[in-house]
Amino acid sequence: MNRQTKRTDTDTKSLGLGSSGKCSTGTGTAAFTFTKKHFGFLFLLLPLVVIGVLIPAYITLKHGRSISNPTSIHLKPPSKSESSEQYLYYFSYAGWSNQLIGLYRAAQLASSTNRTLIVPPILSHHTANDMGNARGGNTRLRCGPDHLDMVKLDAKECLKSPDESSHVKFSEIINMAKLSEAINVPFTDLCEFVKEKPALVKRYFHQMEQMKPEQRTIDLGGTCTLDHRRSYADMVEHFESIFANDAVAIIPSAFILGNENSETKNFKQNVFRYPPSSNLSEFIRILRDRLPTNYIGVHLRYRDDAEYSEYDEYRFKCSENKTEVLDMIRRGHLAMIEKNEATANSTPSVFFASSSQEALSCYKQFLSDVGVQAFSLNDLLGQEKNSTRKFLSAIKASKSTIYLTLDQILVSLGQQVVLLSKRTGHERNIPSSFQTVTKTRHEHLNNSSSLY
């Protein structure tokens, strides 16, 4: 960021200037006048004064700032021009939680390079027909150059009328102004950028044939072509070597930029505990009021593609995991009692979410049989359908994304959280991206540890 030094008025008495404008000794009332000798002395000093002013000015104009450590989180390398604002846009894909991860990693890179982050559209969570998960994450999309085709489509959607465009702003879910303030990164939505910067859009989003080869296939983090990750400082330096003179930098997947530095944890926490938009916030308040005062948030994660025979062993089976999950719920209830004795006489309650509708149905029946109240999102939405329908229509995002967001936040609002992941052998009990976001949000809201 440009730093400006404020100049303050100096007390004229400290410089020995009296009200008459004559030079005073500061110790008496006698004044003196300049002689030729004094003018000669000043004439000799003038070149030194000019040199002293021009050299720092030249350095400032050339480098745009005083020379500092270029790998510092908020500084660009000193060779970069500050004459105009610069932007960063990234290729987004996969489900809502992965999109949040991409947002926080792109925001951190934008902070490190002093760029405004152009925020991509929210992609539908599961629908293959509207550029959601259908985008995939293969190597040519994650590392280039195929991401450029999708980026061009993103920009073209903004040229359509609002009724015809599939573009959904992140601000439908997140209060982006508050998030920007929290992480000190300026945001602009892609469609706002397209409207306000047509010349840059034409050059960087539509005339991509002018791009250099190194701007088409990019390995910022080191995961695409290297056998190791770059350090964060090396990643920023590599980015600058490619995009230093470009007003807009377009990169492939930000999701895979797992390079970390001292600021990474703060960026992750702030993005994952994002302030909801006003419409979403009011919707959450209504749903939360329909739950018991104290409850446990439960999420079970199974493979999305478990219907394929090769993953059959990781499909949900109603006979499995019941005892394990019930034990975790009971431990969570005991932890709630330790914090609030009034909970001891209450019926254990859970808000239950899962990627498997089979699991949801099975566990609600099982938990009811053992004396645990189980609520799901459908139970809460079913009450006063007219009011919930009003809020759903006010949020311009796919229902799949809205429902997933509501599940995520309501699970995180539980007094305790139970998370179980069963996807493949090597991923057993490794939290999914949904659970990572949920846990971070829960720890912020309740200042308590999650149970696995």
N, C-alpha and C positions, 0 to 999 in steps of 0.2 A: 504494500500500500504506500502511496506517496505520503511522505512525512513533511509537514510544513512547520517551520520555526516561527513563532510569534515574536514580533518586535514590539517592545514596550517603549513608551515615551520616557526619556531620561530627565531627571530633575535638572533644570538649567543651572541651579546653584552649584551642583556637584561638578559642573564643567567650568565654573568660574564666570558664567555669563550673567552680567547684571541686566537690569531691565532696560538699560540704555542701549544694549547691544554691543557695548565696547568690551574689550578684553580686560578683565580685572585680575589683580593678583590674588584675590580671595582673602587677603589679610589686611587690606587698607582701601582707601578710597581713591588713591592716585591712579590715573589711567595713562597708557602710553599709546603712541601711534606707530604704524608700520613704517619702516625705512626701506631704502633700496637693498640694504644688507639683508633684511628679513625676507624680501621678495626673492633674492638670489638663493637663499637657503631653501625656501619652499620650492623653487624651480628645480633644485637638485633632488628633492625628495619625491617630486611628482612621478617620475618613471618607476620608482620602487612601489609607490602606492598602486599605480596602474597594473603592474605585474602581479601584485598581491591580490588584486580583485579578479583579474582575467583568468589566472590559472585555476582557482577553485571553480569559477563559472564554467570553464571549459570541461573540467572533470565532471561537473554536475550534468551538463548537457550531453556529454558522451555516454555516461553510465546511468544517468537517471537517478542515482542515489549514491550515498557514500559507500565505499567498498566494505562489504560484510561477508560473513560466512554464507556461501550460496546454498548450502544444504540445510540452513535453518528453516524451520517449518513455514514461516511467513515471508521468506525472501526469495526473490528470483536471483539468478546469477547476475553480477553487475554489468554484463555486456548487453542485457536486454533493454530495449527501448520502452519508455513509459509514456510515449506520446499518445497512445490510444488504448481503449479498453480491450482486453482480450478474453476469449471465451473457451470453454471446454464442453464438448458433447461426447456422449459415450453410447455404445450399443447396449441395449437392455433386452433381457430375455428371461424366460422361466416364470415361476410362480411369484406371488406377492412377497413372500418373505425373502426370496432371492433378489427380488428387485430392490428391497430395502437395503440388503447387503451391498448391492451395486451402488445404490445412492450414497451410502456412507463412505465407501471407498473412493468413489468419484469426487465427493465433496472434499475429502482430505487431500486428494491430489490437486484439486482446484485451489484449495487453501495454500498448499505448498508452492504453487506457481503463480499465485495472485491473479487467478482467472475467475470470471463469473461462470457459474455452472449453468449450462442450458439443460433443463430437466426434461427428460423424454416422457412420452405418454405412459400412463399406467396400462399394463397389458392384462387382458382377462386371464384369470388363473388357469382355466382348463380348456376353454373353447378353442378348438383348432382352426376355426374359420375366421378369426379376427386377430391374427398375428400374436396370439398369446403364446402358450407353450409350443405351438407349432414352429416357432422360430428355432427352437432347439439350442444346443450349445456345442456343436461340433467344432473341430479345430479351425476351420476356415471362417467360422463365425466368431469364435472367441478371439482369434489372433489375426484375422483378416485373410484375404480381402473381401470375403462375401458379406461382411457386416455393412459395407458401403451401400449395397443394394437395399438393405433394410432401412438404413439411415435416410436414403433418398426417398423411400416410401413414407417414412415418418414426416418429412418435410412436405411432401405432396399432399398428405392428409390435411395439413393445415391450410391448404389453398381451397379446400372444399367449404361449403357452407356448414355452419355448426350442426344442422340437422342431418347432414349427409356424412360428416366426418366421424371416424372411429376414435379420434383423439380424445383421451381423458386426462385431465390435468391431475397432477399429484395433489394439488390444493383441494380436490374433492374429498380427500381422505386426511391430509395433513395440513395443519396451519403452517404454511411455508414461511410466512413472515416471522413467526415466533421461532421456527427452527433456524432460519437464517441468522437471527439475532443470537441464538444459543451457541452456534458454532462459528459465527463471524465469517460466513461465506455468503456472498450475494447469489441469488437464484434468479433465473428468468425461465418461464415456461417456453418450450419450443415454439408453440404457435404465436406467442407474444413476440418472440425473437423474429420469426418469419415476417410478421406484420411490421415490426419496427426497423429491421435491418435488411431490407430486400437486396441491397448490393452484396452484402456478405453471404446471404443465403444463395444467391445466384452463383457466386464464386466458389463457395465451399461445399454446398449441398447439391448443386446441379451440374457444375462443370468439373466433375471429379477426375476427368481425364488429365487435368493439369497437375494432379497430385504426383509427388515424387514416389518412386518405388518404396522407399522406406516408410512412407506415410500410408501405404496400403496394407502391408503385412508388418505388424508391430508386436514386438515381444517386450513389453515394458517390465513386467514382473519377473520374467525369466522362465516361466513355466511352459512356454510354447516351444522354445528351441534349446534352452540351456538345461543342464541336469541339476540346477540349483536355483534358488530364488536370489534375485539381487537384493542387496541391502536397500533400505528405503531411500537413502541419499543417492545411491547409484541409480535407482529407478527414476528419481526426479531428474538427475543429470542426463540420463538417457532420453527422457521425455523432452528436455530442453534442447538436446542436440538435434531432435527431429522437428520440433515445432516452435523454436525460439522466435522466429520472425513471422509466425502466422497469427492472424487475428482470431482465427477459429481453429482449434485442435480437435479433430474427430478421432476417437480411439475405439478399438473393439471392446470386448467385455471388461467392465470395471469389476465385475463380480469376482474374477480370478486374481485380482491384485491383492494378494494376501500379505504383501510386504508391510511391515509394521515399524513404527517408531514410537517415541514417547507420547505422541498425541493420539495414537490409534484408539486407545481405550476410551478416551473422552468422546471422540467422534462416534464410536460405536454406541456408547450409552445414550448420547443425545439423540441420535437418529432413531434408535430402537424404542426409546421412550417418547417419541414424537408427540407433540400436542395435537389432538384430533381437530379437524375442521369444526366449525360451529355446528353444522348440521349433524355430523357424526357424533359430536360430543353430547348433543341433546338426545340423540337416539340411544346412546350408551346409558345415559342417566335413566331413561325410561325403563330399559331392560334390566339395569342393575337393581332398580326399586322392586322388581318382580322376583328377585332372589332373596333367600334368607340373609340376615345381617352377616352371619359368619358361615362361610362355605369353603370347600376345598376345590380348587381348579384342577381338573384331570384332563390330560390329553394323551391318547394312544396313537402312535404313528405306525402305519403299515405301508407297504409299497403301493404306489399309485397304479402300477402295471402288474399287480399280482395275479391278474386273470390269465397271464401267459403260463403255460405248463412248466416252463423252466424255473419259474419262481413259485411254484405251487406250495412248496414247503414254508414259504413266508406269507402265504395267505392267512387271513384271520380264521381261526377255528374257535368256535364258541366254548370248546372244552379246555382251552389253554389259557394260562396266565391269570385266571380269576383269583386264585389264592395270593399270587404275587401282588396284584393290583390292590386287592382288599387289604393286605398287610400294610401297603404304603399309605392307603387312605386312613387306616386306623392310627398309624404313627403320626400322620398329619393331624388327626383329630386330637391326639394326646398333646401334641405341640401347641395346638390352639387352646386347650384347657389350661396349659401352663401359663399362657399369656392372659387368659380371661376365664376365671373360674365359672362365670355364668354359662359358658359353653358346656360344662360338665353335664347339665341336666337337659341339654337340647339334643334333638335327633341329628346325627351326623348328616350333613348335606354336601352334595357335590354338584358342580357345573361340569358337564361331561362333553368333550369334543373329541372327534376322531376323524381320520381320513377314510375310515371304513364305516359305511352305514350298517354293515353287519355287526361290527363291534359295538356301535352305538346302541343298537336294538338289544343285543345280547346282554350287555353290561347294565343297561337300565333295568331290565327284568331281574338280573342276578342281584344287583344292589338293593332293589326293592324287597326281594325275598329275605335279605339279611338285615333289613331294618335301616337302610341308608336311603335318604331322599336323593333322587337323581334328576337333574334338570338338563335339558339340552336347549340349543338355540331355537329349535322348532317349538318347544313348549312355551318359550317366552314370546316368540313372534305370533303364536296362535291367539294370544290374548289381545283383545281390542284391535282386530286386524286393520281397521280403518286408520288408526293413528300410526301404526307401524308402516302401513302402505304409504302414507303421506311422507314419512321420512325417507323411505326407500326411493321414492320417486324424486326426492329433492337432491339425492346424491347421484351425480352423473358418473356412475361406474357400474360395471357388470355385477349382477347379484352374487356371482361366485366370489368376486373380490370383496364385496361388502360383507358377505356372510363369513368368509375366512377372517377378515379383520375383526369382526365382532367376536368370533370364537377366540381369537388370539387375545384380545383385550379382556374379555370376561374371564377367561382362564387366569390371566395374570392378576386380576383383581381379587382372586381368592386369598383367604388368610394364609393358606399353604398351597403349594402346587405339587402335583404328582405328574411326572412325565415318563413315558415308556416308549421306546423306539424299537421296532422290529421290522427291518427292511431286508437286509441280506446278512449273511454270516459275519462279514467283516464290519458291518454297520450296526450290529446288535448292540442296543443300548447307547449308541452314539447319537446325541440329540440331532434332530433334523433342524433345518434353518428356521422352521416355524417355532420349534421349541427353544432354540437359541434366542430368538427375539422375545418370546414369551418370558423366559427366565430373566433376561435383562430387565424387561419392563416390570416384572413382579418384584425383583430385588429393589428397584428404585421406588416403587409405590409402597411397599410394605416393609422394606428394610429387614427382610427375613430370608433365610436360605431355602432353596428349593429341594425337593426330595426326588431322587431317582431310584 
